Amino acid sequence: MIGILNYGVGNIKAFSNILKSLGFDFKVIESGEEILSVDRLILPGVGSFDSVMEKLEHANVMDELSSFALKEKRPILGVCVGMQILADSSEEGQKRGLGWIKGKVKKFNFLNLETKPMIPQIGWNEVLIKKQNCNLLKNLDTNPHFYFLHSYYFECENQANVIAATDYGFEFCSAVNHENIYGTQFHPEKSHHNGIQLLKNFATL
């Protein structure tokens, strides 16, 4: 059973539609008690770092969420800001992140570039797979493209946690993994067949 955590942010319906089309059992999680009733959990995120952390705290699910990821070590996937809050902190706000994958979220800075990309990055971009043996990223296109919408990126403290990267003025981390914890800066739920394949991979980890 796959859970989609509904704490007031994210494209819950889009994830639900894809999982339903793939034939996987899933449910939208509304409380802490429900978190430990599923095998895998998707943590969507849309908005600013601090506002997403505040909504997570107000949902009163932090203890169960930590138990799920750190004690039970069940697979969890953070998407967009849901990935960013896996870090220790962010330049976007003052709140502490979950700290499950060591690193800091930074704002794109193109001051030293002659050609300056637009901020935020909006649209399709290529994802370079760094860990070919990562099951989350198997069976994708040779040069998979995913949909992005963000102004900040995750700078990992340990490069071994970077499983995919993307070029936008410079190469930044676009997907992370540490043990059972995964994150994608891009939106698989908006990324057509590659996004569908990634969610299928997550559902079968």
Beta strands, then each sheet from edge to edge (+ up, - down):
strand 1: 2-5
strand 2: 26-29
strand 3: 40-43
strand 4: 76-79
strand 5: 89-90
strand 6: 103-107
strand 7: 121-126
strand 8: 128-129
strand 9: 145-150
strand 10: 152-156
strand 11: 162-167
strand 12: 171-178
strand 13: 181-184
sheet 1: 2+ 1+ 3+ 4+ 13+ 12- 11+ 8-
sheet 2: 5+ 6+ 10-
sheet 3: 7+ 9-
end
